[in-house]
Structure formats: structure tokens, C-alpha cells
């Protein structure tokens, strides 16, 4: 009888332990999570356009590598990490770099969940992405967590607007909209010391051949579909991409669009390339000035973000501020 009671209580204890730890695991797995994977090499020769050139920061004034990474990480924090946390996401950052001599700077600025910094002459960006995704998978397994979203970014990315993950469809693999102002420009006074120069927005003519590759967003499965085993020397390069597309954009296009056409992934479109985000070296004071003033500088790009769009979707008008003074930014950028 005593033996029967022992087994009964042991089974009860086992059940309660499973119930408690099972519930904890269920909560951990159901939590909204974003993984950010930063990859590649640091931009050693970056110098933003005047009057940004030479602007000092309280923590990082020089050299250019430290300065550019500081600005990029701050934009990532302000426009991706903080807005996502406000929407209830846990955010983990994973960093891969080929810049071993900048190990200390990378560690300090990212404060990453996990990082791998290697010395290599190869510096293949897609191998760097794969390595960063490997760090994410290892952490997910060890911590028993899963990610709803994975955002892959270059080290020199510069975001101007907030990411709103809850407005997107996590079944899609998102790229930027490749749009540019074209045609005759109109000029309108702003009431400030300058004017707005406005033009019609159109889709880049080789939009679905090359890829605007400053960032990629998708779920872990779609990331694996695109980047596992993918190198700069693998697959076909997209052809006829035009003078505005670099080799890396063509290589990425040659990988991503065939996967969409074969229904391995579905492409979505979000934000506008080189307007809503850019690279540190392309920071444009005319755009930053408008952001600083909270001015409406581009007509809203209205379309269904949850539907697949192979081609870019572009709003109708884009305006740049033309300053009549020698305005320069402060430290709040």
C-alpha cells in the first residue's frame, strides 16, 4: 500500500513539474521575438556628404570606422529595436564580421546576444550572413526560443523611419521598394530658409533583376531558403541590371527572384530604398533636415503590405529640402 502511495505521489509530482515547466516553455515559445543579424565588413572609408562631414559625437568622433558604426547602431536602436520593444517584441542581436581588428569596437557598440568576429581575406557578404544566422539558430536552440522575424542588415545601414513589424505578413520575405524621383521638378517655398524640390516617383527600370540589398526581413525558414549555402560565387547573376546596380545587387537578385518564381519564398515590399533608409556614406543633409523638422517630405506609399509584391510599389511624389543656409546637424542623429 505504501509502495502504491509512493508511485502515486511520484506520478503527481512529475505531472506538476511537467505542467509548470511546460507552461513556462509555452510562454517562452509564444513570445513575439525579433532577431537582428548584422553582417559583413565595416565601412572604413565612409564619409557622409557635407555638412555632415566632420560632425563630432559625444562618444565617438573618430576614426571613421568607429564613427560610422556608432551612427548605424544608433539608427538601428532608434528605428528598429526600440519601436519593436514598444510593440511587445523581445529583440536579440547577432553579429558577424570579418574585421577582427575592430573586435572591441563591435562588441562595445552592439552589445550583441552573440557575435563571431573573424579574420579573413575572403569577406564574402553571404557567408557572413550565413554565419550570423548560425549564431541565431544556436542561441534559439540553447535558450528554447523561436523567432517570428529575422532582420538581416549591413553594418553601415542608416534607418530614417521606424519598422512596424505588426503591419507586415511574416510569411513574406521583404525587400525595399526601389523607387527614384524622375522627370521635371517643381520648387515650393517651405517657410524655412530654403525650398522643397519635388518630383514624381517611379520604379527603378531594372527593379526585379537586381535587389536593394541593404537589409532583408523574413521568418527563419525563408532566411534559410535564401542564404543557406549561398555565396557570391554560387547561382546565377541577374543580367541587364543597368548602371545603377552593383554586382552584389545583381548576385542577390539572381538568387532571390528565382526562389520567388519557384514559389519557395514570397517577396513582399516595405519602405523605400535610399529614402526611408540608406547607408552611412550616403547620409544626405537635405533629407536629415526634413526628418529633424518632422516635415512631410514624401507622399505616403499606400499599398497592402501583407500581400506579395514582386515589383516595387512607389508613391507619387518625393521632395528634398534645399537649404539656403549653412545648416549643420547637432548630435541628435
N, C-alpha and C positions, 0 to 999 in steps of 0.2 A: 504494500500500500504506500509506504514511504517512498519507495522507488518510483511508483506511478506519479506521486505528487511532484517529485523532483523533475521528472521528464516534462510534466505539465507546465511547471514554472519556468523551466528552461525554454520550452517552446514559446511560452508567453513573453519571456524576456527577449528572445530572438525576434519575435513578431514586433514588439515595441521598438527595438533597436532599428529594425528594417524600416518601420514606419517613420521614425524620427529622421534617420539619415536619408531615407528615400525622399521624404518631403523636402529636406534641405537641398538634395541634389536636383529635385524637380524645380525648385525655386531658382537654383543657380543656372540650370539649363534654359529656363524660360525667360530669364532676364534679357532685356534688349542690350545687345553688345555691338560695338564698332571696333574693328581692328584697323589701325593705320600702319601701312608698310611704307617706309621711306627707303629709297634705293639709289644706287649709282655712285657717282663721284661728286665731290664738291666743286663749285664753280670758282676756280682760282683767279680768273681774270675778269670777274664781273665788276662792272662799273655802271651804275644806273645813269640815266640821262640827266643832264643838268636841269634844274638846280639841285637835284638830289645828290650829285657827286660831292663827296667830302663831308656830308652831314654826319655829325657825331651822335652816338648814343651813350647813355649813361654807363652801360655795362661793357659795350663792345664797340669801339671806334675803329679799330684796325687790327689786323690786316684784313684784306678783302674777304678771305675765306670765312673768318670768324664773323665779320660784319654781315655778309650775305646770308649765312646760315642763321644768325640771330634774327634777322628780319623775316626770313621764311618761316622759321619755327614760331615766331610771334604771330604771323598771319594765320598759321595753322591752328594755333591755340585760340585766337580770337574768333575765327570764322568757321571752324570745324569742331574742335574739341569742346569749347565752352557751350556753343549752341546745342550740340548733341547731348551734353550732360544735362542741360536745362530741359531737354525733352525726355529724360529718363534713361539715357544710354550709359552703360559703363564703357569706357574707352581705354584700349590698350594700344601702345605704340611699339612697333618693332622696326629696328633699324639695321640695314646692311649698307656697308660702304667699302670701297676699295682704298680709302685714304687712311692707311694705318698711322701715318704721322700726325693726323688730326684726331687721334683717338680721344684725347682728353676733352677737346672742344665738343666733339659729337656727344660724348657721354654727358657732359655738363648741360648742354642746351636741350637735348631731347628728353632726358630723364626717362628713358625707354623701359618698357616691361622686359624686353630682351634685345640684345644687339650682337652683331657679329661684324667686326671690322678687320678686313684682310689686306695684306699687301700683295698686289698682283699687277702685272703689266697688261693683262687682258682687258679688264674693265668692261666686260660685256654687260650692258644695262639689263638684259633679260635674264641673265644668270644671277644678277644681283636681286632682281625681283623674285626669282625662284627661291633664292636663299632666304630672303625676308619672309616669304610665305612659309618656308620650312620652320623658321623661328615661331611663327604664329601657330602652326599645327602642333609643334612640340609643346608649346605653352597650353594650348587648348586641351590636349590630352592629359597633361600633368595636372592642370587645375580643374579638369572636368567641366569645361565651359564650351559653349558654341557661339559663333558669331553670326549675326544676321547680315551684317555688312562688312566688306573689306574695301578700304580706300587705299590705293597704291599711288604714291606721289614721289616726284623728284625732290631732291634735297634743296633745290633753288626755287620751288614753287612759291608763288605770291598770290594769295586769295584776297579779293576785294569785297566779296559778298559772302553771306552765311550759307552753308549747306543745310538744307532742310530734308533730312532723310525720311521723315514721315510722309512727305509728299510724293515719294518715289515708290516704285514697284521692285521689291528685292529679287524678283525673278529675272530682271533685266540686267544687262551688262552696259553700264552707262559710259558714254563719251561726251565730250563737249560739243556744242554746236559751232561749226566752223563757218563763221559769218564775217563779212567785212563791209565797211561803208564804201559806196561806189557812186559814180555819177556826179552831177553838179551839186555843189554845196551851197547852202543858204546860211547867212550870218544873222544872228539876233543878239541884241544887247541884253545883258543879264542884270544890269543894275549894279554889278560889281565892277572892278577895274578891268574890264575886258569884255569878251563876247563869246557866244556859243556858235560854233561852226558845225552845222548839221548836214547829214547826208543819208540817203536811202541805204538800208541794209540788204545785202544779197548773200546767197550761199556761195562759198568758195567753189570755183568751177570744177575742181577735182576732189570734191568733198568725200565721195565714197571710194576713192582709191587710196588715199593716204589718211592717216589718223592723227588728230591733235593729241599728242601723247604726253602731255604734262601730268595727267592723272587718269586713273581708271577706277571705276566703282562697280562692285557687284557682290554676289554672295560667294562663299568659299568654293562651291562647286564650279561656278563659271570662271573664277580665277584660275582654278586648276586646269580647266579646259583650255584656257588661253595660254598660260605661262609654263605649265609643267613640260619640261623637255624642249622649250622654245629658246633658241639662241639667235644671235644676229646672223649666223651662217646657216640657219635651218629654214625650210619653207621657201616660198616664192615671194619675191619682192613685187609690190604693186608697181605697174608701169604707167607711164603717161601721167605722172603726178604733178607736173608743172614746176616752175622755178621757185614757187613758194613753199614747197615741201622738201624737207631734208630726207636723207637716206633713212634715218631712224623712223620717221613718219611713214615712209613707203614700206619699210620692213614690217612695221606693226600693222599697216593696212593689209598687206599680203597675208597676214596671219588671221586677223580678226574678221574681215568681211567674208571670206570663205566659210568660216565657222558659223557665221550667221546664216549664210545661204544654204548650208547643210543642216540648219536647224539644231546645231549643237549649242548655240547660245542665241539670245535675242538682244539686239542692240537697242538701247534707249539713249535719249539725248537730254542733257542737262547743262545749264549755264552757257555762256558764250565765250569761246576761245579768244584769248588775248584781250578780253574786255572785262568779264567778271573775274578773271584770274589771269595771271601772266607768270613771267619769270623775273627774278630779282634784276637781271641785267636789262629788262625791258620796262622797268618801272617808269611810268610816264607822269610827269608832274601835272599835266593838264587833267588827266583822269583822277589822280590822287587829290587834286584841289577840289574837284566836284564831290568826291567822297567825303572830304573833310567838311564841306559846307552842307552835306546832306541834301544836295540838289538832285532833281530828277534829270538825269543826263542820257537816259535811253528809254524809249518806249517799251513797256513791259512785253516780254516774249510769251504770249499766251498760247498754250497748247497743252494737250493731255500728257502729262509727264509719266503716267502709269502705262501708256501704250508704247509698243515698239516703234521706233523711228530709225530706219536705216540711214536716211538722209538727214542732214541738219535742218533745223527749223529756226528761221531767223525773223526777228521783229522788224518793224518797218523803218525805224529811224534811230540814228546814233548821233550824239553830239559831243564835241570836245570843247573844253574851255580854253580860250586863247587869252592868256593873261597880258594885260598892258603894263604890268609892274614886275619888278624883280622879286616876286613872291618866292619864299622858300619854306619847306615844311619844318615843323618842330619835331620833337622826339616821339610824338604820338602816332606812330605808323608801324 
